[in-house]
Amino acid sequence: MKISFDMYLPFKFPIKDGIKTIHGYPNADFMLTYHSYSRGSVIDQRYLLDEIDCTYVTVDFMPHEIMITGLKKNEILRLTVINAIDFLNSYIDVLRINYGLSHIYNITINDLPVLLTFIIDDEESFEYITRPHDIIPPTQQLSLKDLSNVGGYLQMWDIHPEVVLVEKFFATARSHLHKEKMIEAVIDLQTSFEIFIRNTHKLLLLHNGAGQEEIEKASSIAFRNVIEDHIGRVLGENLKFNEPNGPIPEWYEKLYRLRNEIVHSGRIHVSGNEGYDAYDAYVNARNYIADLLDKAGLLNASKKVDLNVFPKNTKGFLDPKPVIEKLKEQGMISEDLQFYDPNLEE
């Protein structure tokens, strides 16, 4: 089987039009043909930048039978897109590293057109939507209360950065999954989980009256020991990595070991299934430990940690009144401007 389609890139390869390169790949072969096209960039509603030369690559993807056996047509097309992005990014890495082409960068599915046309064996034609979310308009309109909550969350970020980092890396991991960037997703999932575990350990220490010196020493305890010996012991639960029951072994196999293969063993490819399995393993393990904390009475009614337990970053405090007065003096806001007060909303 040969599947052909065009990938339009937002930059220029210094490769002559019409050049073809042929590449072997695990369970598939590629032929890439390079072409030029002109692309304009919008500055605002009135101006358009001069058109610039960019490259589009005609991809001929030839999967081996072992790769596509038993797959439906839409699954094969999705596999084609993912593998083409993965391979082309490896190609881009080599060009950038060896020839100093700093203007080219790794692409994601967001860099491709919303609609791709696939030609199978030079006969059948299929349309493939790369990003259905881009053609579905958002249904949610953020209210003043929502924006006020954003401000409150930013303040919490300043005061408790170690707590918010858990959610930051988790959110970026989901974004990477959305863009089919599986390696980055796995790394960010594990980073989020490690910060979550360290915060959980600190919470347990603070709950048991530990001093600052003991908490600082705890940060140097091996990660595995923190889960198995410290958190597991305090919560009265077997959190051994090789325990057959519970989500910890699933997390260990599907996320932790996978992340270590990337970071320590130089693994350069993670499949879509592996990426989403790692995501599920993260969610299951984190929810499992959160439930243990809830049963131990360490979470509030909303099943959240009371942040007042953690020391505050005093540098994060900012008195808004001087800022407001300064903005008024500079004429950026009017003297009689009324500010939204979420406490007055019914």
C-alpha positions, 0 to 999 in steps of 0.5 A: 500500500502507498498513501500519498499526501502533501504536508505544507510547512511554515518555513523553507527547506534549503532543498531544490524543488523536485528532489526526492529522498527515500528513507527506511523506517520501522515497519514502513518506508517513506519517499519525500518530494520537496516543493516550494509554495508562497505563504502570507502572514496576517499582521492584523485585519488591514495588512498582509505581510509580503509572501514568503517562500516555504516548503511543502513535502509530498509524502509517500508513505508505504507501511509494511503489512505488519503495521496495518493488519486488522486496521480500519481505513480511518485508523490507517490514515491516522497512523499515516499522519502520526508517523509522517509527523514523527519521521519529518521531525527527526529529519528536521532535527538532523537538518537543524543540528548539523547545518545550523538551520535554526529557523526550522522547528519541529511541527505538530498536527496543528501545523498541518492544514485542517483538511488533508487529501490522501491518495491510496495507491494512486487511485482512491482519494480520501479526505481526512480532518486533522483537527476537528476541534478547529472547525467546531466553534467554542460554546463557552463564553467566559463570564466576569466571574470566570475572569475573576477566578483566573486572577485568583488562580494567578495569585495562588500560583504566586503564593503556592507555586509548587502546588500549581506546578502539578496542574501546569505540567498536567495541562501541558501534557494534555496539550501535547497529546492533543498535538500528537506530541507523545514524548513530550506528553509522557515527560510532562505527565511524569513530571506532574506526578512526581511533583504531586507525590512530593507535595503529598509527602510534604502534606503528610509531614506537615500534618504530623508536625514536622519542622522545616529541617525535616521537610527539607531533608525529605526532598532528597529521599529517593522517589520510589522510597517516598511512595513505597515507604513513606506515603504508603506507610503513613496512609496504611496502604501497600504502594509497592511498585510490584504490588499486583493490585491497585494502579501503582504497578500500572503507572510504573509500567505504562508511565514511569518506565516509559519516561525513563526509557525516553530520558535515560535510554534515548527512546525517540518514538512513543506510539499514540496508544502508549501515550494515552495509556500513560495518561490513563495510568497517571489519572488512575494513580493520582486519583487513587492516592487522592482518595487515600488522602480523603479517607484520612481526612486530609482534604476539604469538602471539595476534596482539595488540599487546604493550601493554608497548610503549606508555607506561603511564598511571601514574595507572591503577595501584591497589594492591588490598590497602588497598582490601581491608583497608578493606572488611574494617574496614567489615564489607563482606567477612569477614576469612576471605574467600578471593579467586579466583586465576585462576593456581590454576585448572586 
